[in-house]
Amino acid sequence: MAYGKRKSERVDFERGIHVHIMGIDGTWRRDCIMIDVSQTGARLCIEGSFEGLDLKEFFLLLSSTGLAFRRCRMVRVAGDEIGVQFLERDKARKTYLKQPSTGEAV
């Protein structure tokens, strides 16, 4: 599998970074190692089986408390490694942030 065709420059981690993936509904969680990351996605090595998990959409937890995370979807599988694409943040939140404040002159 070619992982070098990303649109964004990626950062490789020599020893990997310990992270977790978790189902959107919180019913499952797996330990993994982030091998590399870019602005648009990452490559993960899953510890344990991920057979039967819904990887269409899930969270990549970057901190042990879950405060730093990205919403993802799986785009490729190669053995125990998966390639994930980061999904856009909530469009409603973007719309809210773009609205001018009430005290702003028009």
Secondary structure, DSSP 8 states (H G I E B T S, - for coil): ------SS-EEEEEEEEEEEEEETTSS-EEEEEEEEEESSEEEEEESS--TT---SSEEEE-STTS-SEEEEEEEEEETTEEEEEE----HHHHHHHHS--TTS--
